[in-house]
Each structure stands twice: as structure tokens, then as C-alpha cells.
Amino acid sequence: MLISYGAVLVAGIMPVVCAGMAKSGFKGYDNSDPRAWLARQNGFRARANAAQANCFEAFPFFAVGVILALLTGVDPSTVDALALFFVAMRVAYVFFYVNDKARWRTMVWSAAYLSVVGLFALAMLNLHID
């Protein structure tokens, strides 16, 4: 299995981890209406919930970038490296978001985004039209 496949799996699981962070350890959590409960939260719980939403938003762009890069014949080790970098930056993003480090959060978000742009660019450069 390519490392990039595992990276896509990890990226797909990250929103669930963020949701767990937002809900964990709180005795008044209301599972009958979790969205309304989360909307009333503040502090790290609200930031973990926002990180969850952002992880969901980032996932399709990343997954499609990996798929297109591999389908167009980009070297799998390059795809693996960019995919691992993306996941590392996204983990750092969640950490900085939950801990209210906005400048660092923006920097690692940008790095992760650029790694996906790199996947698309490599796919387009590798595309051969006959």
C-alpha cells in the first residue's frame, strides 16, 4: 500500500478526532442535539469544532490531489512525501487551532494547502495528451 493511501485515511479520520476533542470530558454534552450544543461552546471546544469543520473542508481537495497525481503517473514517492507533509501540517493546524495560536495555525494551513496545490501541479505537468 502506498503511504499516500494511508495519509488519505488519516486525513479522513481527522474531523472525527476534532469532534471528539470538542466533546470530550464535558459532563453536560447533549448527544440528542450535538450541533446546537457545539454552537453554544466557546474556548477550546469551539476551536476544536471549527478545526473539525476545516478538516472536512480540506479533505476532498487533498484526496482528489492524491488520486489525480497517482493516476497521471507522478512518482509515488513524491506523492507519498507530499501526502505525509499535508497530514503533518494538518495535525499541527489542529494543535495550533485548539491552543489558540492563530499565526502558527495560518502558517501551517498555508503549507498544507500549498502541498495539495503541488499535487495538482505535478499531475498537470505529468499529463500526456496524445
N, C-alpha and C positions, 0 to 999 in steps of 0.2 A: 504494500500500500504506500502510496506517495505521502510524504509528510504533509503536503498541502491538503490532502483529503482530511487528515486529522485536524488541521488548522480550521477548515470549514466547519467541522463538527464542533470544535471548541467555540468558535465564533457563534454558532447556532445555540449553544448552551448558555452563553454569557448573559443573555437577558433574564433567564431563569435564576441565575446566581444573583443578579442585581435585585430581582424581585424578592428573593429570599433575604437579602441584606436589608431591604426596606421593611420587611415584615417581621424579621426575627427578634425574639426577646421582648416583644411588646405584648403585654397581657390583655389589652383591650382591642386586639385586632379583630375585625369583623369580616369573616370569610363569606358572609351572605351578600355583602356589597363591597368587595375589595377595592374597586376603582374609586368609589366615593370616599372610602376610608383613607386611601392613599392620597387623594386630592386634598384632604384636610391636614396632612402631615407637614412638618417643617423640619429644618435642620438636616441631619444626615439621612433621615428616612426619605425626605422629599428629594434630596440629591440622588440617592440610590435609585429612586423611582424614575427620575429624569435620565439617569445613566441607562436604566433598563430600556426606556423608550429610544434613546440614541443607539443602543446596541441593536435593537430591532431595525432601526433605520439604516444602519451601516451594513447590516448583514447581506441584503440582496446584491448591493454593489460589489462587495467583496467576493461573494460566491460566484457571481457571473464573471468577474475578472479572472478568477482562478480557472473556471471552466473554459472560457474563451482562450486564455493563454495556453492551456494544455491542448485544446482542440486544434489550435493553429500551429502546434509543434514547437512552442517555446521550450527551451531546455528545462526539463522537470526540476533540476537542482536550483535553477534560477527562480522558478515558480515557488518551490519549497521555501527558499530563503525569503522571498517577498511575503509569502503567506505567514511564515513564522514571525517576521518583523511586524506584520499587521497585528497579529494576535498579541505580541508583546506590547505593542503600543496601545492596543485596546485595553489590556489588563492595567497598564499604567494609567490610562484615561479614567477607568472606573475608580482606581485608587485615588487619583487626584481629585476627581469629581466628588466622591463621598467625603474626602477630607478637606473640601473647600479650598483647593489650590488652583484657582482659575487660570492663572498664567501658564502653569505647567500643563494643566488639562488641555488648554488650547494648543500648546506646542505638540503634545503627543497625538492629539486628534489630527492635527495637520500632517504629521509624519505618517500616521496610518492612512489617511486619505491619499497622500502622495504615493504610497506604496501600491494602492489599488489603481491609481492613475497609471503607474508604471506597468502594472499587469496588462491594462488595456493597451497602452502604447506598444508594449512588446508584442502583443497579439496582432495589432495592426501592422507593425513592421514585419512580422513573420508571415503575414497573409500573402499567399501567392495567387494571383489571378491569372488563369490560363486562357 
